[in-house]
Amino acid sequence: MRNLLLRCYPARWQARYGDEFEAILDEAPLGPFDVADILLGALDARLRRRGQSTDIVQRREFFMSLRIGGIAATVAALIWTVLGFATGSQQGQPFGGGVAILAFAGLLALLVAVTGLSAFQARSHPKLIWTAFALIAAGTVAMAAGAAADLADVVAAGWNVVLVAFGGLAALLGSALFGLATFRNSTLSRQAAALLVAGPATGALALMVAPVALDLAYLVMFPAVICLLAGWFALGVSAIRLDRVTSAPRPA
């Protein structure tokens, strides 16, 4: 992957900064945020067309700040809260295009959150972060496909429901893995990370109970959803607070 990322830059830039760039990349594993940052730097270098962009070498600041990741996490939690109320008030009715679109927006916000927040964690637990990112990305694509198919009225045999369900399940698994990586890293709120793990774990328990006691499964699912939403919201708030602390000017 490192060679592929290097080739994204202009030849003149590679000749001048290539060795130092490779040394930086070899320091630690790359996360989703790092790849996005590098691609943006490559685009900037090609737009300048003279290889004048040396951001990736001269400084290691991020194009996407911790604050953006935190805001995206809180927005995702709020969107899924609204979605929960919307679907809960229409039990027994099929998913509509509006539900799929709202769910897609929530997953897209989660994807931005994982990308932004991973800057502080991917280098410690890259496998967990990349797997979480891949799962949420797959869920986002599935949700988008479900929304598009539903709006185009081309879905047969309830495939839009299957796509929406798959997207939600992928988001649950991705959230759990991201929560595990965050808990192990201890940079952001460990309490919020624990909620991200507890939510999907409790949801899995509800699914196992459902064939035997459906009413009990619904009862168990409620705290699972609350844990998941509260976890993302709290994680976003902790990231925003951390960003304010680290970016605040220090007295001379």
NORSULJO-V822939 format. One record per backbone hydrogen bond with DSSP energy under -0.5 kcal/mol. CO is the residue of the C=O (numbers start at 1). NH is the residue of the N-H. Records with the same first field share a line. If there is no record, write none. Layout:
CO->NH + NH
This chain:
1->5
2->6
3->7
4->8
5->8
6->9
10->14
11->15
12->16
13->17
14->18
17->21
18->22
19->23
20->24
21->25
22->26
24->27
25->28
31->35
32->36
33->37
34->38
35->39
36->40
37->41
38->42
39->43
40->44
41->45
42->46
43->47
44->48
45->49 + 51
52->54
54->57 + 58
55->59
63->65
65->69
66->70
67->71
68->72
69->73
70->74
71->75
72->76
73->77
74->78
75->79
76->80
77->81
78->82
79->83
80->84
81->85
82->86
83->87
84->88
85->89
87->90
88->91
90->93
96->100
97->101
98->102
99->103
100->104
101->105
102->106
103->107
104->108
105->109
106->110
107->111
108->112
109->113
110->114
111->115
112->116
113->117
114->118
116->119
117->120
118->121 + 122
121->124 + 125
125->129
126->130
127->131
128->132
129->133
130->134
131->135
132->136
133->137
134->138
135->139
136->140
137->141
138->142
139->143
140->144
141->145
142->146
143->147
144->148
145->149
146->150
147->151
148->152
149->153 + 154 + 155
150->153
156->159
158->161 + 162
159->163
160->164
161->165
162->166
163->167
164->168
165->169
166->170
167->171
168->172
169->173
170->174
171->175
172->176
173->177
174->178
175->179
176->180
177->181
178->182
179->183
180->184
181->185
182->186
189->193
190->194
191->195
192->196
193->197
194->198
195->199
196->200
197->201
198->202
199->203
200->204
201->205
202->206
203->207
204->208
205->209
206->210
207->211
209->212 + 213
213->217
214->218
215->219
216->220
217->221
218->222
219->223
220->224
221->225
222->226
223->227
224->228
225->229
226->230
227->231
228->232
229->233
230->234
231->235
232->236
233->237
234->238
235->239
236->240
237->241
238->242
239->243
240->244
241->245
242->246
243->247
244->248
